Amino acid sequence: MKVFFLVLARNAKQVQPKMAELRRLGFPFLVVCGEKMDHPNVVYRKPMGKWDAINFGCRFVPPEMDVVAFNDVDTEIFDIRFALSAVQSASAFVYSRVELGSGPQKRFYRIANPLNSHLRMFAMGELTLVRKSALEKLLPIPPCLAEDTYLLFKALELGFRADFCQETYVLTTRTSTPEEEALYKERTALGILQALDNSKPPPLIRVFYALLPVFALMLRPIGQDGRAWSKGIFSAIRLHSAGSTRSRF
């Protein structure tokens, strides 16, 4: 099985460490970077969103590859063999767990990971592996703040098997305060609603998001982090209802 990594980078800040990691792991790769760099494994693309970077970058995937791995530049990969095994054996779409050292997101995933194991509610785009034969049917991605979840929902719509691999994980950083977390949740929730607009995942997923306001209210008693999650989700619902395609994040 031939795996090709497409790394997504808004700027050049962490490109060199990521390239060193992928060389160590032994994978061929290309970095789509929003900052110009003089390197044969880097192509420049003006930052328009990860959806655009993926659409653009997939043009450069060698035809002999079997799997395309999308990986954010600001991550470190652990135990990738489990995700590789999943995509090799049965799954067309595999997304890995995200691990954070601290911050509100660490607590959020204690709730979300068990749910995601049973219901593919949203993807975690920091590391996603997709069979190339399936990916060709999922592209192009429409403008969307949650391009990873759009790909997941579209894969499910087309009948591909999608799995959440918790054994493989990436280490990264996200928000550190409730204020940052509310804005982050606004962006991700709005992106998921956009993904739903452009795909038809299984009915149970659509029912879940139809009840999103109820679930958002249930998060508030958790504490400061829960109130931030709830605030961000309700803000996303309002923006989506108003037809907005952009968050404040």
Residue pairs with C-beta under 8 A, 6 or more apart in sequence:
1 66
1 67
1 84
1 87
1 88
2 64
2 65
2 66
2 67
3 27
3 28
3 65
3 66
3 67
3 68
3 69
3 84
3 129
4 27
4 28
4 29
4 30
4 61
4 62
4 65
4 67
4 68
4 69
5 22
5 27
5 28
5 29
5 30
5 68
5 69
5 71
6 29
6 30
6 32
6 54
6 57
6 58
6 61
6 68
6 69
6 70
6 71
7 15
7 18
7 19
7 22
7 29
7 30
7 31
7 32
7 71
7 72
7 73
8 31
8 32
8 50
8 53
8 54
8 57
8 70
8 71
8 72
8 73
9 15
9 18
9 31
9 32
9 33
9 34
9 35
9 72
9 73
10 33
10 34
10 35
10 47
10 73
11 33
11 34
11 35
12 33
12 35
12 37
13 73
14 73
14 74
15 31
15 33
15 37
15 39
15 42
15 73
18 31
18 71
18 73
18 75
19 29
19 31
19 39
19 41
21 76
21 77
22 29
22 71
25 77
25 80
27 69
28 62
28 65
29 41
30 41
30 42
30 43
30 57
30 60
30 61
31 37
31 39
31 41
31 42
31 43
31 73
32 43
32 45
32 53
32 54
32 56
32 57
33 42
33 43
33 44
33 45
34 44
34 45
34 46
34 47
34 53
35 44
36 44
37 44
43 56
43 57
43 60
45 52
45 53
45 56
45 57
47 53
49 143
49 144
49 145
49 147
50 125
50 147
50 148
51 141
51 142
51 143
51 144
51 147
51 150
52 141
52 143
54 70
54 139
54 141
54 147
55 139
55 140
55 141
58 68
58 135
58 139
61 68
61 132
65 132
66 131
66 132
67 84
67 87
67 129
67 130
67 131
67 132
68 129
68 130
68 132
68 135
69 127
69 128
69 129
69 130
70 125
70 127
70 128
70 129
70 130
70 148
71 77
71 126
71 127
71 128
71 170
72 125
72 126
72 127
72 170
72 172
74 172
74 173
75 126
75 127
75 170
75 171
75 172
76 170
76 171
76 172
77 127
77 168
77 170
78 99
78 168
78 169
78 170
78 171
79 167
79 168
79 169
80 127
80 168
81 168
82 165
82 167
82 168
83 94
83 96
83 127
83 129
83 165
83 167
83 168
84 129
86 94
86 129
86 163
86 165
87 93
87 94
87 129
87 130
87 131
90 161
90 163
91 161
91 162
91 163
92 130
92 131
92 133
92 134
92 155
92 160
92 161
92 162
93 128
93 129
93 130
93 131
93 134
93 151
93 152
93 155
93 160
93 161
93 162
93 163
94 128
94 129
94 130
94 162
94 163
94 164
94 165
95 123
95 124
95 125
95 127
95 128
95 129
95 148
95 152
95 162
95 163
95 164
95 165
96 124
96 126
96 127
96 128
96 164
96 165
96 166
96 168
96 169
96 170
97 109
97 113
97 124
97 164
97 165
97 166
97 167
97 168
97 169
97 170
98 105
98 109
98 124
98 126
98 169
98 170
98 172
99 169
99 170
99 171
99 172
100 106
100 109
100 171
100 172
100 173
100 174
101 171
101 173
102 176
103 173
103 174
103 175
103 176
103 181
104 175
104 177
104 178
104 181
104 225
104 228
104 229
105 174
105 175
105 181
105 184
107 222
107 225
108 181
108 225
108 229
112 121
112 122
113 164
113 166
115 121
116 122
116 164
117 164
117 166
119 204
119 205
119 208
120 152
120 156
120 162
120 164
120 201
120 205
121 205
121 208
122 146
122 148
122 149
122 152
122 188
122 192
123 146
123 148
123 149
123 151
123 152
124 148
125 146
125 147
125 148
125 149
126 170
126 172
127 168
127 170
128 148
128 151
130 138
130 151
130 155
134 155
134 158
134 160
137 158
138 151
138 154
138 155
138 158
141 147
141 150
141 151
142 150
142 198
143 194
143 245
144 150
144 191
144 194
144 195
144 198
145 187
145 188
145 190
145 191
145 194
145 245
145 246
145 247
146 188
146 190
146 191
146 192
146 194
146 195
147 191
149 191
149 192
149 195
150 194
150 195
150 198
150 199
152 162
152 195
152 201
153 195
153 196
153 199
153 200
153 201
153 205
154 198
154 199
155 162
156 162
156 201
156 202
156 205
157 199
157 200
157 201
174 184
175 181
175 183
175 184
178 224
178 225
178 227
178 228
179 228
181 225
181 228
181 229
181 232
182 228
182 229
182 231
182 232
182 235
183 232
183 247
183 248
183 249
184 232
184 249
185 228
185 229
185 231
185 232
185 233
185 236
186 231
186 232
186 233
186 235
186 236
186 239
186 247
186 248
186 249
187 232
187 236
187 247
187 249
188 232
188 236
189 212
189 232
189 233
189 236
189 237
190 236
190 239
190 240
190 244
190 247
191 247
192 209
193 209
193 236
193 237
193 240
194 240
194 245
196 206
196 209
200 206
208 215
212 233
212 237
213 233
213 234
213 237
215 233
216 229
216 230
216 233
216 234
216 237
217 230
219 226
219 227
219 229
219 230
219 233
220 226
220 227
220 230
222 229
235 247
236 247
239 246
239 247
